[in-house]
Amino acid sequence: MMTLILHITSSDSYIKSTGIRCINAMCALSFWREFIAYFILGSMGLWLPPFLGASGANAVFDPMNVLTFGLVTLFIILEARLFMDKNDDAKSPGVTKLIVLLGVILLCIGYVKGVVTNGTPLFWGMGWVHISLFFTMLVWLLNHVNTSRYDPKGINEMLGGSV
């Protein structure tokens, strides 16, 4: 497995530090475990019943099922960000908190719109539920990588402090 560690300095912009943390996260096994837990295993209720041919399960992305999965996922993300310890994101927690909060509000509207329109496609066969799921994944990614666990560790930090 390739190890790529990029460093974040205090003068880096929010976008640059998020990008560096994202690259560091993509190289970490813990990131992929959580991604699979949330979006592959957590979404089994969306894709498993139609795959098994369960009665009444006609569509993989049934709007009502996606609404339930999406809202639960969004509120887990929101809870994780709002009650995050200050040491978990020392770079710019306020910006990420604002983005997550606005994302949750807008995506809740998107999921409800998907149910109201009964999953009618907008373009390329994608409806509100598909778009909301995609942006939920982006909000999760932004929230998940913007933690101190994806900051690179310096030599002093690995040894337990200043030596």
C-alpha positions as CSV (number, residue, x, y, z in Angstrom):
1,M,0.0,0.0,0.0
2,M,1.3,3.4,-1.0
3,T,1.9,5.9,1.8
4,L,1.5,9.5,0.9
5,I,1.8,12.0,3.6
6,L,1.4,15.7,2.9
7,H,1.9,18.4,5.5
8,I,-0.5,21.1,6.5
9,T,0.8,24.4,7.7
10,S,-1.2,27.0,9.6
11,S,-1.1,29.4,6.7
12,D,-2.8,27.0,4.3
13,S,-6.2,27.9,3.0
14,Y,-9.2,25.9,3.9
15,I,-9.4,24.3,0.4
16,K,-5.7,23.4,0.4
17,S,-5.8,21.9,3.9
18,T,-9.0,20.0,3.1
19,G,-7.4,18.6,-0.1
20,I,-4.3,17.5,1.8
21,R,-6.5,15.8,4.5
22,C,-8.5,14.2,1.7
23,I,-5.4,12.7,0.1
24,N,-4.2,11.5,3.4
25,A,-7.6,10.0,4.2
26,M,-7.7,8.1,0.9
27,C,-4.5,6.4,1.8
28,A,-5.8,5.3,5.2
29,L,-7.6,2.0,5.7
30,S,-9.8,3.4,8.4
31,F,-11.3,5.8,5.9
32,W,-12.3,3.0,3.5
33,R,-13.7,0.9,6.4
34,E,-16.0,3.8,7.4
35,F,-17.0,4.5,3.8
36,I,-18.0,0.9,3.2
37,A,-19.9,0.8,6.6
38,Y,-21.9,3.9,5.7
39,F,-22.6,3.6,2.1
40,I,-22.3,-0.1,1.1
41,L,-23.6,-1.9,4.3
42,G,-25.7,1.0,5.5
43,S,-27.5,1.3,2.3
44,M,-28.5,-2.4,2.1
45,G,-32.1,-1.5,2.6
46,L,-32.0,0.4,-0.7
47,W,-30.5,-2.2,-3.0
48,L,-30.8,-5.7,-1.3
49,P,-34.6,-6.2,-1.4
50,P,-34.9,-5.6,-5.2
51,F,-31.8,-7.7,-5.7
52,L,-33.3,-10.6,-3.8
53,G,-36.7,-10.1,-5.6
54,A,-38.6,-9.3,-2.4
55,S,-42.3,-8.6,-3.0
56,G,-43.1,-4.9,-3.1
57,A,-39.5,-3.9,-3.8
58,N,-39.7,-2.8,-7.4
59,A,-37.0,-0.1,-7.5
60,V,-33.4,0.0,-6.2
61,F,-33.7,3.7,-5.2
62,D,-37.3,3.9,-3.9
63,P,-37.8,7.5,-2.9
64,M,-39.2,6.7,0.6
65,N,-36.4,4.3,1.4
66,V,-33.8,6.8,0.2
67,L,-35.5,9.5,2.3
68,T,-35.0,7.4,5.4
69,F,-31.4,6.4,4.6
70,G,-30.5,9.9,3.6
71,L,-32.0,11.7,6.6
72,V,-30.4,9.3,9.1
73,T,-27.0,9.6,7.4
74,L,-27.3,13.4,7.4
75,F,-28.2,13.6,11.0
76,I,-25.4,11.3,12.0
77,I,-23.0,13.6,10.1
78,L,-24.5,16.7,11.7
79,E,-24.3,15.2,15.2
80,A,-20.7,14.2,14.6
81,R,-19.7,17.7,13.6
82,L,-21.7,19.7,16.1
83,F,-20.4,17.7,19.1
84,M,-16.9,17.2,17.8
85,D,-14.1,18.0,20.3
86,K,-12.1,21.1,19.5
87,N,-8.9,19.1,19.3
88,D,-10.4,16.9,16.5
89,D,-10.3,19.7,14.0
90,A,-8.0,22.6,15.0
91,K,-7.7,24.0,11.4
92,S,-11.0,25.6,10.7
93,P,-13.9,23.8,12.4
94,G,-16.3,26.8,12.0
95,V,-16.2,26.6,8.2
96,T,-16.8,22.9,8.1
97,K,-19.6,23.2,10.6
98,L,-21.3,25.8,8.5
99,I,-20.9,23.8,5.3
100,V,-22.3,20.7,7.0
101,L,-25.2,22.6,8.5
102,L,-26.2,24.2,5.2
103,G,-25.7,20.9,3.4
104,V,-28.0,19.1,5.8
105,I,-30.7,21.7,5.4
106,L,-30.6,21.7,1.6
107,L,-30.3,18.0,1.3
108,C,-33.3,17.4,3.6
109,I,-35.3,19.6,1.2
110,G,-33.8,17.6,-1.7
111,Y,-34.9,14.2,-0.2
112,V,-38.4,15.5,0.5
113,K,-38.6,16.8,-3.0
114,G,-37.6,13.4,-4.3
115,V,-40.5,11.8,-2.4
116,V,-43.0,14.5,-3.5
117,T,-42.0,14.0,-7.1
118,N,-42.0,10.2,-6.7
119,G,-38.5,9.9,-8.0
120,T,-39.3,11.4,-11.4
121,P,-36.0,11.8,-13.4
122,L,-34.7,15.4,-13.9
123,F,-31.9,14.6,-16.4
124,W,-30.0,11.5,-17.5
125,G,-32.4,9.3,-15.5
126,M,-31.4,11.0,-12.3
127,G,-33.9,12.4,-9.9
128,W,-33.8,14.4,-6.7
129,V,-33.0,11.3,-4.6
130,H,-30.0,10.4,-6.7
131,I,-28.7,14.0,-6.6
132,S,-29.3,14.2,-2.8
133,L,-27.5,10.9,-2.3
134,F,-24.5,12.1,-4.2
135,F,-24.3,15.3,-2.3
136,T,-24.8,13.4,1.0
137,M,-21.7,11.5,0.1
138,L,-19.8,14.7,-0.5
139,V,-21.0,16.2,2.8
140,W,-19.9,13.0,4.6
141,L,-16.5,13.2,2.8
142,L,-16.0,16.8,3.8
143,N,-17.0,16.2,7.4
144,H,-15.0,13.0,7.7
145,V,-11.7,14.2,6.3
146,N,-11.7,17.5,8.1
147,T,-10.5,16.0,11.3
148,S,-7.1,16.0,12.9
149,R,-6.7,12.2,12.4
150,Y,-5.8,12.9,8.8
151,D,-3.3,15.6,9.6
152,P,0.2,14.2,9.0
153,K,2.2,13.4,12.1
154,G,5.6,15.0,12.6
155,I,8.5,13.2,14.2
156,N,7.9,14.9,17.6
157,E,4.2,13.9,17.6
158,M,5.1,10.3,16.9
159,L,7.5,10.3,19.8
160,G,4.9,11.7,22.2
161,G,5.8,15.4,22.2
162,S,8.8,17.7,22.1
163,V,12.1,15.8,22.4
